[in-house]
Amino acid sequence: MTIAENIAVIREKIEKVSGGRKVTLVGVAKTKSSALVREAVNAGIDAVAENYVQEIREKGAEGAYGGCPVHLIGHLQQNKVKYVVGQVALIQSVDSKEILAAINRRAASLNIVQDVLLEVNIAEEASKTGLPVEQLDGVLAGAGELKGIHVRGLMIIPKAGNTRPYFEKTYNMYIDIISKKYDNVSMDFLSMGMSRDYEDAVRAGANMVRIGTAIFGARDYGAPSV
């Protein structure tokens, strides 16, 4: 199947389980060529996601994104903040108070507001990045003091296997945050679900899914990591 056909299948499956909600389809372009990214953009994905800052810079220079919003979903190091703030529509992978503060400083220096999602380590896995659940309220409460960022929602990468309980737990957390009405926080996006489980994620309440393999095919793991 072509990339356009894959996207059409994904859209159809999402429509069946979304209950009429709008779900933002983000194509994960890690290791994929600029030509393939352009093909997905032309086929109507809502945004492109990259894991690595260097790929954003290289593919951007090659015109891969064609005006489509670009998201960073990989771990962001402080020394790379200057390369992404103001260059991407959304940083989904804000996983600590320190990186949030660094993004805020950079955005303030540019006189812009950077949209971000807070990545939550919902499965409490030591091997994964993300804010510990118990720190989330404190970070949200402090967001009102950060004028260079706008928290737009949450992102998770659940533990492999039965992901549904993690989706349901995150959705309940998301609804609770909405009820608390934190300053500078608008729960517009709940980003959860990938190629293997996006239907379950949407059923549980996700309104943003990050799809790589189901759009582009298997990744080339021999490609350099940057």
Protein Blocks (a to p, Z undefined) as FASTA:
>chain_A
ZZklmmmmmmmmmmmmnnopacdddddfehiafklmmmmmmnopabdcdfbfklmmmmmm
nomnnopacddfbdcdfklmmmmgopafbdfkbcbfklmmmmmmmmmmnopacddddddd
fkopakbgcddfklmmmmmmmmmmmmkbccfbdcddddehjfklmmmmmmmmmmmmmmno
pghiacfbcceddfklmmmmmmnopabdcdfklmnopadfkbccZZ
